[in-house]
Amino acid sequence: MYNLIKSEDMKELIIFILVFEGLFWVGVKLQRWINGTSKITKNQKKILKEMKRKNNLES
């Protein structure tokens, strides 16, 4: 039974699965970033809030 599947085919299948998982992971990260649930977005919001506060103090 194992002779039916060539090792070259297994390599291609493993590479395909790894590429798919990588793209899926990137997609999830992008979706979280766009929706504002990632650490990057929270940091950006903190920085923006701090800048607004400083501008209000200076005026």
Secondary structure, DSSP 4 states (H G I P E B T S, - for coil): -GGGS-HHHHHHHHHHHHHHHHHHHHHHHHHHHHHT-SHHHHHHHHHHHHHHHHHHHH-
